[in-house]
């Protein structure tokens, strides 16, 4: 869920009126539940440590194609949503599978909101795709997000009707995604769906379940804010001790953000107990988190080097929020890890839908020219929202159009993670300058957030993990 949508929901506006700008095995501490893990022998050989490549994607919001007929109900839902390109989400996901098979990363991380609204059949169809990925030689590790479990918003769409359908429970999630992390976990947290896995010799992943879903059905809607449970923080302590025995590096993965990725005061994105979690991470030497949830591409560092008040004595911790896979520019993070130097590299990469379409002889022009189509679709939604916000203003029609065009162009770059470094040309647009005359509403603050310069690159990062 993006910033604009969240701000409007907090004002009580109906979701359909929105247009985008935008674990049965437990342990008290850290009990080893998989001592016969196949990679354990390789890990024991400290000299057998080669660089690995891996990808991270988040917020797939996959919707089973069989749950929608393209009719009025589905179109209304999509047009009133938050920018997810749901009419083509099956094809985009297929293109991702194609990219993985072509480039063969060692493993892939999916960090939550892997389904649109937790529909059982969406989970079932997605696991079939993940099975094909693993069959091709790439491991998959998954955690849930706030959309994936106990979701009372699970719907199918037929003609002009939305039909309530089944979602799944936490226990069913662990079963359905057993071969995508849970069955090979070294350690499981008994309170949540968090687990630790040895992803490669010398590299552990702490897959942290930050979502709060147990009351969703009682509330009648999915709870969007997140936290790391106190028991999970203690579990992390014990897992770090075990990883240290192997001198293994650790990357943490969670759905909600560890750090603020916007200067706007909007709750629900950053962990409710982010300070406590950050304290735990620093104590344990965990200096890289991979997150999602906020839907835009953004990399933050704490302490922030651009802040004069930053405490330089604190060990720096990075939080990479990879943009939503379901939202333009439909990208993932391509990463590598060198166990000899403990160096991690990250770069955002768009999924190659055009290449997949060509390889499969698909003629749909929206897919054969996907990059242009997806950007145009996203920009149109952004334009409409900006223009509608100006309807009651005293600007002329020409000025409103100019302002909406400038806002749309900026939002496209913002979600791609390039607005802070590539906004100079937009600032010179007449429509952009006119926004300075608007003082009310959400947009002025949103603009300032989008164009704020940043010391940290949003789409590239090189960082060395803590030595143990």
TORVOBA-541366 format. One record per residue (C-alpha): residue in three letters; x, y, z. Coordinates in steps of 0.001 Angstrom, whole numbers, plus 500000, padded with zeros to 6 digits. Layout:
ALAXYZ/...
***
This chain:
UNK500000500000500000/UNK501521503342498918/UNK501693506702500680/UNK498812508350498879/UNK496427505467499350/UNK497333505218503030/UNK496784508917503596/UNK493321508741502044/UNK492329505606503929/UNK493185507383507154/UNK490642510020506147/UNK487987507331505859/UNK487562507352502090/UNK486418504041500552/UNK489146501926499039/UNK487377501672495673/UNK487426505446495262/UNK491189505612495359/UNK493452506022492392/UNK497213505724492719/UNK499827508122492859/UNK501412505930493755/UNK504211476724512473/UNK503728473674514282/UNK507438473122515037/UNK508518475668517647/UNK511396476555519895/UNK511749478446523101/UNK515155479834522205/UNK516828478680519037/UNK516539474944518851/UNK518051473195515850/UNK515206471491513998/UNK517113470416510908/UNK520482468992511850/UNK520620466980508633/UNK520380470011506349/UNK522091469033503047/UNK524184472202502930/UNK525668471614506385/UNK528573469537505064/UNK529492472238502575/UNK529319474872505279/UNK531625472890507503/UNK534274473178504789/UNK535340476758505400/UNK537365476792502199/UNK534370475917500006/UNK532881479399499922/UNK532092480879496527/UNK530335484094495634/UNK526580483677495172/UNK523964485630493268/UNK520415486063494511/UNK517357488200493901/UNK514830489798496213/UNK511287490680495159/UNK508448491942497281/UNK504756492794497034/UNK504005490526494081/UNK500296490782494918/UNK499767487766492698/UNK496137487124491758/UNK495074483794490301/UNK493986484492486740/UNK490976482234487259/UNK489584484616489885/UNK488806487398487430/UNK487003487586484096/UNK488089491092483125/UNK484540492310483672/UNK483076495393485286/UNK483723494356488893/UNK487380493623488210/UNK487929496806486205/UNK486309498876488944/UNK488545497211491520/UNK491696497810489482/UNK490848501423488670/UNK490094502108492321/UNK493260500443493547/UNK496772501563494319/UNK498529501149490971/UNK498994497378490865/UNK498874496096487286/UNK496610493196488209/UNK495213492520484714/UNK498711491339483747/UNK500075490118487061/UNK500116486484485931/UNK502119487392482824/UNK504505489625484791/UNK505107486798487267/UNK505673484364484401/UNK508268486767483005/UNK509969486736486412/UNK510106482940486322/UNK511545483206482809/UNK514242485667483957/UNK515202483354486808/UNK515516480370484493/UNK517634482388482072/UNK519999483996484605/UNK519973481244487255/UNK520513483119490547/UNK521381480768493409/UNK518248481718495340/UNK515299484113495343/UNK513745485895498328/UNK510066486921498363/UNK509492489284501272/UNK505747489323501775/UNK502456490372500185/UNK503034487621497680/UNK499291487418496969/UNK496769490141496249/UNK494544489535499268/UNK495504486094500499/UNK493207484155498169/UNK493718480410498629/UNK493855479749494897/UNK496357482601494419/UNK498638480872496920/UNK498087477557495155/UNK498882478920491699/UNK501909480854492948/UNK503422477785494590/UNK503211476012491223/UNK505392478740489737/UNK507814478541492656/UNK508046474789492109/UNK509165475426488538/UNK511795477867489798/UNK513250475354492236/UNK513078472580489648/UNK515301474774487449/UNK517909474948490228/UNK517119478175492096/UNK516031477966495741/UNK513140480113496978/UNK512643481580500473/UNK509319483178501404/UNK507749485079504287/UNK504180486426504493/UNK503077490047504393/UNK500017491781505769/UNK497886490758502743/UNK498641487041502778/UNK496900485440505794/UNK493418485377507365/UNK492417488047504854/UNK488690488855504833/UNK489199490869501621/UNK489911487742499530/UNK487706488099496458/UNK486928486693493030/UNK485494488946490308/UNK482707487867487957/UNK480737490231485730/UNK479674493097487996/UNK480081491230491277/UNK482813490629493851/UNK482572487173495400/UNK483936486396498867/UNK486357483448498730/UNK488670481522501059/UNK491928482878502433/UNK494467480785504344/UNK495759480543507917/UNK499301480828509254/UNK499604477061509662/UNK498404476515506114/UNK500965479029504882/UNK503820477114506501/UNK502517473912504927/UNK501919475322501467/UNK505308477027501374/UNK507136474259503198/UNK509615473617500420/UNK510213477353500013/UNK512000477881503302/UNK510123476278506153/UNK511063472633505590/UNK514755473457505303/UNK514830475995508125/UNK517615475590510618/UNK515505477297513286/UNK511855478285513661/UNK510308480877515950/UNK507437479253517834/UNK505375482455518048/UNK505510483632514415/UNK506317482425510907/UNK509918483595511272/UNK512712481180510422/UNK516458481045509844/UNK517966479335506828/UNK521458478734505506/UNK521027480163502030/UNK524644479523500994/UNK527925478552502637/UNK528786481463504898/UNK525422483215504548/UNK522321482939506727/UNK518953484601506152/UNK516779485587509090/UNK513318485568507519/UNK511368487653510027/UNK507574487599510101/UNK506630491197510960/UNK502942491028510031/UNK499989491055512437/UNK497195488943511027/UNK495601486929513839/UNK492742489419514334/UNK492049490121510661/UNK488836488128510478/UNK487558489664513701/UNK488364493186512471/UNK486944492518509001/UNK490047493905507274/UNK493770493059507125/UNK495898494831509719/UNK498570496716507795/UNK501000497833510496/UNK503795495541511648/UNK506105494720514508/UNK508789492246515523/UNK507343490339518485/UNK509323490368521769/UNK509682486600521568/UNK511063486958518047/UNK513672489454519216/UNK514868486889521771/UNK514813484240519044/UNK517015486474516897/UNK519556486683519743/UNK519872482913519861/UNK520036482472516099/UNK522847485020515835/UNK524829483052518421/UNK524409479904516332/UNK525439481665513123/UNK528540482997514862/UNK529715479426515466/UNK529993479086511685/UNK531399482610511270/UNK528425483122508967/UNK527214486494507741/UNK523531487358508162/UNK520988489260506094/UNK517630490025507688/UNK514426489961505637/UNK511072491360506749/UNK508013492813505070/UNK507645496045507036/UNK510267498750507000/UNK512947499002509650/UNK513501502689508877/UNK511407505595507633/UNK511428505760503843/UNK509522509025503661/UNK509641512333505505/UNK505842512349505742/UNK504243511512509052/UNK502236508440508019/UNK502117505361510221/UNK501839501764509136/UNK504977501391507050/UNK507792501412509597/UNK507722498767512326/UNK505731499854515363/UNK508719498886517521/UNK511405499978515081/UNK513624501511517779/UNK513587498327519848/UNK514244496244516744/UNK517085498522515648/UNK518639498211519103/UNK518483494430518776/UNK519990494512515284/UNK522876496715516385/UNK523567494554519422/UNK523718491509517172/UNK525715493134514390/UNK522867492893511862/UNK523567495724509451/UNK521419494943506388/UNK517635494558506211/UNK515589493822503101/UNK511994495058503253/UNK509062496141501082/UNK505505497189501994/UNK505789500864501050/UNK505768499958497317/UNK508422502478496233/UNK512146501947495710/UNK514175503464498527/UNK517385502770500463/UNK517954504302503898/UNK520872504330506292/UNK520815504843510044/UNK522421507009511250/UNK521599509228508289/UNK524842510896507139/UNK522911513923505846/UNK521612514738509339/UNK523932516959511369/UNK522540515501514579/UNK523348511919513556/UNK525292509919516137/UNK528474508895514332/UNK529354506408517084/UNK526502504088516084/UNK527160501214513733/UNK525440501965510407/UNK522434499831509428/UNK520880499782505949/UNK517246499108505086/UNK516575498427501393/UNK512896498809500544/UNK512522497187497149/UNK509609498595495162/UNK506446496563494691/UNK506838493983491941/UNK503191494501490961/UNK503692498254490432/UNK505634500109487731/UNK508544499767487002/UNK507971496126488074/UNK511452495519489385/UNK513376493365491813/UNK516735493621493538/UNK519571491683491889/UNK522128490921494604/UNK525415489124495168/UNK527392488031498215/UNK531115487321498396/UNK531814485230501530/UNK535514486048501403/UNK535026489813501707/UNK531458489694503169/UNK530529492184500462/UNK526908492493499309/UNK525909494295496130/UNK522362495384495256/UNK520913496813492047/UNK517269497273491087/UNK516408495576487790/UNK513085495632485858/UNK511594492280484914/UNK512071491489481225/UNK508459491050480131/UNK509296491874476516/UNK511910489104476413/UNK509479486600477887/UNK506754487631475433/UNK509107487226472465/UNK510360483839473666/UNK506765482629473972/UNK505594484177470676/UNK503022486368472424/UNK501546489092470234/UNK499707491243472814/UNK501182494739472171/UNK500896495614475847/UNK503332492786476585/UNK505622493110473570/UNK506023496814474472/UNK505568496310478186/UNK507926498958479560/UNK506149501748477692/UNK502704500319478399/UNK503308499849482131/UNK504748503332482576/UNK501903504894480626/UNK499344502991482692/UNK500920504055485969/UNK501360507640484797/UNK497707507796483755/UNK496564506811487230/UNK498870509385488784/UNK497660512066486380/UNK494003511333487116/UNK494493511559490836/UNK496449514813490628/UNK493948516366488229/UNK490948515357490352/UNK492556516992493386/UNK492531520309491491/UNK488930520240490280/UNK487686522737492851/UNK490753524990492579/UNK490882528356490823/UNK493556527274488342/UNK492670527421484669/UNK492040524179482767/UNK495392524551481029/UNK497158525007484368/UNK495419521976485895/UNK496510519797482988/UNK500062521112483225/UNK500194520500486980/UNK498788516983486664/UNK501336516152483955/UNK504213517356486124/UNK502939515423489132/UNK502517512265487085/UNK506044512442485667/UNK507505512969489138/UNK505549510074490651/UNK506807507685487965/UNK510384508491488950/UNK509597508396492657/UNK508370504827492587/UNK511375503821490490/UNK513706505343493089/UNK515146508045490839/UNK513151511173491726/UNK515719512485494215/UNK518542512285491683/UNK516598512994488477/UNK514105515765489134/UNK515937518872487913/UNK514144518921484544/UNK510752518497486207/UNK511345521411488562/UNK511577523677485509/UNK508159522615484220/UNK505507525368484503/UNK503067522908486030/UNK505525521879488703/UNK506115525486489764/UNK502371526036490066/UNK502206523404492810/UNK504080525881495021/UNK500863527868495189/UNK498953524940496722/UNK499094524840500503/UNK496218522548501419/UNK495860518808501114/UNK498232515912500788/UNK500005516743497532/UNK502308519635498531/UNK503977517577501242/UNK504093514562498950/UNK505919516620496309/UNK508526517765498795/UNK509056514166499873/UNK509530513043496280/UNK512071515672495276/UNK514091515693498502/UNK517773515010497683/UNK519328511962499310/UNK522894511055500183/UNK522106507363499626/UNK521508505998496138/UNK518074504365495943/UNK518821501754493283/UNK522419500683493974/UNK524242499692497143/UNK527467498022498161/UNK527860497104501832/UNK530026494717503845/UNK528168492525506307/UNK529336492362509901/UNK532149489885510517/UNK531462487214513110/
***
